[in-house]
Amino acid sequence: MATEISPLSSVDSRAVIGNDVQIGPFCVVGPDVVIGDRTRLDSHVALIGRTTIGSDNRFWPNCVIGGEPQDKSYDEGDTSVDIGSNNQFREGVTVNRGADKEDGVTRIGDWNLLMSNAHVAHNCHVFNHTILVNGVLLGGHVHVQDRAIVSGNSVVHHFSTIGTLAFVSGGCRVPNDVPPYMMWAGSDDPGVVTINLVGLQRSGMSSEGIARVKLAYRMLYREHKSVDVVREHFLSECGPELPPEMQTLIGFLETQRAGRMGRGREAVRKPAAVEPVRRAA
């Protein structure tokens, strides 16, 4: 199929359009936009700013991608949005380009589903195979790691990180980092409530790995043991190296501990205020 551009859309001649792209009516594509092969814009989609999009993405009506960051310090900087391939952006999704902080880029990886009215703020990084459900709001500089799910109308504080295969329940505040493999829930006092068992099973994690995650959860959040104690336990049980799932979990918790306010990425914003990050053994 050849590229099709509706005559009712405004596509700048300087934009780079791949093969087999479909651009429906009333879309706007700016001069600094790159659109990869087989990407589809249904209608009323705005791709603006310095925005690069991979192949096989679909944008439903009223998406706005690449708009200026909602950051008062932004001053027409040369920042951007970088989107991978095979993503779905449902109705009304907004993704702001980076502010003049960190590397100035807002990133969306591959195979993500952003449901209606989700918002990704400046300098966020949404990794791969994630789901942001209807109405999710990501503050600036948030990271959402692989295969995490953030349920509807949840609000994630800037500089927070949602770990690999974590699950955030609907309507939650997320003021702190959510560790990998854990389920975050609660309205008045949100926090880790259990492991994301269904997500771990669907991911193909071994029964032994799931059992280790269960034990780590119990030690950390029921018995309130320190990260150091948990690390030493699994080294003694599984040594000489931590199993992969424990490397991911404990490494995340050590980074979180090195940050401020329960957010490891606060070290990016105020590096002088934190101790050096300790890595898993």
C-alpha positions as CSV (number, residue, x, y, z in Angstrom):
1,M,0.0,0.0,0.0
2,A,1.3,3.4,-0.9
3,T,1.5,6.3,1.5
4,E,-1.9,8.1,1.7
5,I,-2.3,11.6,3.0
6,S,-5.7,13.2,3.2
7,P,-6.0,16.5,1.4
8,L,-7.7,17.8,4.5
9,S,-4.5,17.5,6.5
10,S,-1.6,19.9,6.8
11,V,1.7,18.0,6.4
12,D,4.8,20.2,6.1
13,S,6.9,19.5,3.1
14,R,10.0,19.1,5.3
15,A,8.6,16.3,7.3
16,V,10.0,12.8,6.6
17,I,7.3,10.3,5.8
18,G,8.0,6.6,5.5
19,N,6.4,4.0,3.3
20,D,2.8,2.9,3.5
21,V,2.0,5.6,6.0
22,Q,-1.7,6.6,6.3
23,I,-2.6,10.2,7.4
24,G,-6.3,10.8,7.8
25,P,-8.2,14.1,7.7
26,F,-7.5,17.1,9.8
27,C,-4.1,16.0,11.0
28,V,-1.1,18.4,11.5
29,V,2.5,17.2,10.9
30,G,5.2,19.7,11.5
31,P,8.5,20.3,9.7
32,D,10.7,18.5,12.2
33,V,8.7,15.3,12.3
34,V,9.9,11.8,11.1
35,I,7.2,9.1,10.7
36,G,8.3,5.5,10.2
37,D,6.8,3.0,7.8
38,R,3.2,1.7,8.1
39,T,2.3,4.2,10.8
40,R,-1.3,5.4,10.9
41,L,-2.8,8.7,12.0
42,D,-6.6,8.3,12.1
43,S,-7.7,11.9,12.2
44,H,-7.2,15.1,14.2
45,V,-3.7,14.0,15.2
46,A,-1.0,16.7,15.8
47,L,2.6,15.6,15.5
48,I,4.7,18.7,16.2
49,G,8.1,19.8,17.5
50,R,11.2,17.6,16.9
51,T,9.4,14.2,17.0
52,T,10.8,11.0,15.6
53,I,8.4,8.0,15.3
54,G,9.3,4.4,14.4
55,S,7.3,2.0,12.3
56,D,3.9,0.3,12.8
57,N,2.5,2.8,15.3
58,R,-1.1,3.9,15.4
59,F,-2.5,7.2,16.6
60,W,-6.2,7.5,17.3
61,P,-8.1,10.8,17.0
62,N,-7.0,13.9,19.1
63,C,-3.5,12.7,20.0
64,V,-1.0,15.6,20.4
65,I,2.6,14.4,20.3
66,G,5.6,16.7,20.7
67,G,4.0,19.7,22.3
68,E,6.1,22.1,24.4
69,P,6.8,20.8,27.9
70,Q,4.6,22.2,30.6
71,D,7.6,23.5,32.5
72,K,8.0,27.2,33.3
73,S,11.8,27.0,32.8
74,Y,11.5,25.9,29.2
75,D,12.8,28.6,26.8
76,E,12.4,27.3,23.2
77,G,15.1,24.7,23.7
78,D,16.0,22.1,21.0
79,T,14.4,19.2,22.8
80,S,12.5,16.2,21.3
81,V,10.3,13.2,21.5
82,D,11.6,9.8,20.4
83,I,9.0,7.0,19.9
84,G,9.8,3.4,18.9
85,S,7.7,0.9,17.0
86,N,4.4,-1.0,17.4
87,N,2.9,1.4,19.9
88,Q,-0.8,2.3,20.2
89,F,-1.9,5.8,21.2
90,R,-5.6,5.9,21.9
91,E,-7.9,8.9,21.8
92,G,-6.6,12.1,23.4
93,V,-3.2,10.9,24.4
94,T,-0.6,13.7,24.9
95,V,3.2,13.3,25.0
96,N,5.2,16.5,25.6
97,R,8.7,16.9,24.3
98,G,11.6,17.2,26.8
99,A,12.5,20.2,28.8
100,D,16.1,21.5,28.9
101,K,17.0,19.0,31.6
102,E,18.7,15.6,31.6
103,D,19.2,14.9,27.9
104,G,16.1,16.9,26.7
105,V,14.3,13.9,25.3
106,T,10.9,12.3,26.1
107,R,11.1,8.6,25.1
108,I,8.5,5.9,24.4
109,G,9.9,2.5,23.5
110,D,8.2,-0.4,21.6
111,W,4.9,-2.3,21.9
112,N,3.3,0.1,24.4
113,L,-0.4,0.8,24.8
114,L,-1.3,4.3,26.0
115,M,-5.1,4.3,26.5
116,S,-7.4,7.3,26.2
117,N,-6.4,10.6,27.7
118,A,-3.1,9.3,29.2
119,H,-0.5,12.0,29.5
120,V,3.3,11.6,29.3
121,A,5.1,14.7,30.5
122,H,8.5,16.1,29.6
123,N,11.6,13.9,30.0
124,C,9.7,10.8,30.8
125,H,10.9,7.4,29.6
126,V,8.3,4.7,29.0
127,F,10.2,1.5,28.2
128,N,8.6,-1.5,26.4
129,H,5.5,-3.6,26.6
130,T,3.9,-1.2,29.1
131,I,0.2,-0.3,29.6
132,L,-0.9,3.2,30.7
133,V,-4.6,2.9,31.2
134,N,-7.2,5.7,30.7
135,G,-6.4,9.0,32.3
136,V,-3.0,8.1,33.7
137,L,-0.9,11.2,34.4
138,L,2.9,10.9,34.4
139,G,4.7,13.9,35.9
140,G,8.0,15.0,34.4
141,H,11.0,12.7,34.4
142,V,9.0,9.6,35.3
143,H,10.4,6.2,34.2
144,V,8.0,3.3,33.5
145,Q,10.0,0.1,33.1
146,D,9.3,-2.9,30.9
147,R,5.9,-4.6,31.2
148,A,4.7,-2.4,34.0
149,I,1.0,-1.6,34.1
150,V,-0.4,1.7,35.5
151,S,-4.2,1.5,36.0
152,G,-6.7,4.2,35.2
153,N,-6.6,7.7,36.6
154,S,-3.4,7.1,38.6
155,V,-1.1,10.0,39.1
156,V,2.7,9.5,39.2
157,H,4.9,12.1,40.9
158,H,7.7,13.5,38.9
159,F,11.1,11.7,39.1
160,S,9.3,8.5,40.3
161,T,10.1,5.1,38.7
162,I,7.6,2.3,38.1
163,G,9.7,-0.9,38.1
164,T,9.7,-3.9,35.8
165,L,6.5,-5.9,35.9
166,A,5.1,-3.7,38.6
167,F,1.3,-3.1,38.8
168,V,-0.3,0.2,40.0
169,S,-4.0,-0.2,40.9
170,G,-6.6,2.2,39.6
171,G,-6.9,5.7,41.0
172,C,-3.7,5.6,43.0
173,R,-1.3,8.4,43.9
174,V,2.3,7.3,43.3
175,P,4.5,9.6,45.3
176,N,7.4,7.2,45.5
177,D,9.2,4.5,43.3
178,V,7.3,1.3,42.8
179,P,9.7,-1.7,43.0
180,P,9.8,-4.3,40.3
181,Y,7.3,-7.2,40.5
182,M,5.2,-5.5,43.2
183,M,1.6,-4.3,43.3
184,W,0.9,-0.8,44.5
185,A,-2.5,0.1,45.8
186,G,-4.4,2.3,48.3
187,S,-5.9,5.8,48.2
188,D,-5.1,7.5,51.5
189,D,-1.9,5.7,52.2
190,P,-0.7,4.1,49.0
191,G,2.1,1.5,49.0
192,V,3.2,-2.0,48.2
193,V,0.5,-4.5,49.1
194,T,1.6,-7.8,47.5
195,I,3.5,-9.1,44.5
196,N,2.1,-8.9,41.0
197,L,1.6,-12.6,40.8
198,V,-0.5,-12.7,37.6
199,G,2.0,-10.4,35.8
200,L,4.9,-12.6,36.8
201,Q,3.1,-15.8,35.7
202,R,2.2,-14.2,32.3
203,S,5.8,-13.0,31.8
204,G,7.1,-16.6,31.9
205,M,9.1,-16.2,35.1
206,S,9.9,-19.6,36.6
207,S,8.1,-21.0,39.6
208,E,11.4,-20.8,41.5
209,G,11.8,-17.1,40.5
210,I,8.3,-16.3,41.7
211,A,8.9,-18.1,45.0
212,R,12.0,-16.0,45.5
213,V,10.1,-12.8,44.8
214,K,7.4,-13.9,47.3
215,L,10.0,-14.5,49.9
216,A,11.7,-11.2,49.2
217,Y,8.3,-9.4,49.5
218,R,7.6,-11.0,52.9
219,M,11.1,-10.2,54.2
220,L,11.0,-6.6,53.0
221,Y,7.3,-5.6,53.6
222,R,6.1,-7.9,56.3
223,E,9.1,-8.6,58.4
224,H,10.6,-5.2,57.6
225,K,14.1,-6.5,57.0
226,S,16.7,-4.2,55.4
227,V,17.8,-4.5,51.8
228,D,21.2,-5.6,53.0
229,V,19.8,-8.5,55.0
230,V,17.7,-9.6,52.0
231,R,20.6,-9.4,49.7
232,E,22.8,-11.5,52.0
233,H,20.1,-14.1,52.4
234,F,19.7,-14.7,48.7
235,L,23.5,-14.7,48.2
236,S,23.8,-17.4,50.9
237,E,21.0,-19.4,49.4
238,C,21.8,-18.9,45.7
239,G,25.4,-17.7,45.6
240,P,27.9,-16.8,44.3
241,E,25.7,-14.4,42.4
242,L,22.1,-13.2,42.9
243,P,19.5,-14.8,40.6
244,P,18.4,-12.4,37.8
245,E,15.1,-11.4,39.4
246,M,16.9,-10.6,42.7
247,Q,19.5,-8.6,40.9
248,T,16.7,-6.5,39.3
249,L,14.7,-6.1,42.6
250,I,17.6,-5.4,45.0
251,G,19.5,-3.2,42.5
252,F,16.3,-1.1,42.2
253,L,15.8,-0.9,45.9
254,E,19.5,0.2,46.4
255,T,19.1,2.9,43.9
256,Q,15.8,4.0,45.6
257,R,17.6,4.1,48.9
258,A,20.3,6.4,47.5
259,G,17.7,8.9,46.4
260,R,15.4,11.2,48.3
261,M,11.7,11.1,49.3
262,G,11.5,7.4,48.2
263,R,12.5,8.3,44.6
264,G,15.9,7.1,43.4
265,R,15.8,9.4,40.4
266,E,15.9,12.4,42.7
267,A,19.7,11.8,42.5
268,V,19.4,13.2,38.9
269,R,17.8,16.4,40.1
270,K,20.0,17.0,43.2
271,P,23.1,14.8,42.9
272,A,24.9,16.5,45.7
273,A,22.2,15.6,48.2
274,V,22.6,11.8,47.9
275,E,25.1,9.2,48.6
276,P,26.7,7.1,45.7
277,V,24.4,4.4,44.5
278,R,25.2,1.0,45.7
279,R,24.8,-1.8,43.2
280,A,23.7,-5.4,43.8
281,A,26.5,-7.8,44.5
